[in-house]
């Protein structure tokens, strides 16, 4: 059991090192431009997600793109997914930290467009795998943005958003729901819920 925990720690450390190596650039500490983008997605049950059924209720959510500097050159971006309390100060803090490092950020709000503010006391208000689907739609949008480097898009999330990041990394879910020809360059889940086991999820 100790070896398993240590191996997981090493994997997480390696992931953080990968993000740093891929994305860190020297830049002035600022957010030069903010864009609000509508993101077309759907609300589906976890069963629908797991069986590849995309026929859910169409919904429009939003993402806030913060560019670290003006210009025409392409920059890396970190997609940030919130937890059960919605987009809070912790997400904003991370966005500012990454912008200071010269990275763009894309804060994805999976709740407001669905008429939700928090799901902390009732997780059944939204199927857990919806946010994985949302992450892929965000990737699709950013992959076509003229200022974003499509080969350097990372996904990072916290708690419920961390669980989304964890399962977005699975190849079978990418094949079922991800955009064709695009994949996140790195996955950084913070304290994700790991109590769900899916068939063949290893």
Protein Blocks (a to p, Z undefined) as FASTA:
>chain_A
ZZmmmmmmmmmmmmmmmmmmmmgccdddddfbdcddddddddddfklmmnopabbcdddd
ddddddfbgcjbdcddddddddfkopafklmmmmmmmmmnopacddddfklmnopabfkl
omklpcfklmmmmmmmmmmmmmmpckbcfklcccddehjlmmmmmmmmpmklmmmmmceh
iacfbdcdehiafkbccehkZZ
